[in-house]
């Protein structure tokens, strides 16, 4: 099941929810109970094969915590 992130408009915290594809579920914020959540665009962490760089594929500068790996 995919994991989706939602941002609460009441407390501005982001929460993750597991969702079954094709099912519409109305979530509420686990932090404040708010009902107005907006789905966020999130990145994914690709699997890296042995021998390849262990850096994120999205690292563009040395500010990334993975840049030194």
RATAZI-V686261 format. One line per field, one symbol per residue. ss: DSSP state (H for helix, E for strand, C for the rest). burial: # if it has 9 or more other ideal C-beta (glycine too) atoms within 8 Angstrom, else .. A space follows every 10 residues. Layout:
ss: ???
burial: ???
This chain:
ss: CEEEEEEECC CCCEEEEEEC CCCCCCCCCC CCCCCCEEEC CCCCCCCCCC CCCCCCCCCC CCCCCCCCC
burial: ...#####.. ..#.#.#.#. ........#. #..#..#..# .......... ....#...#. ...#.##..
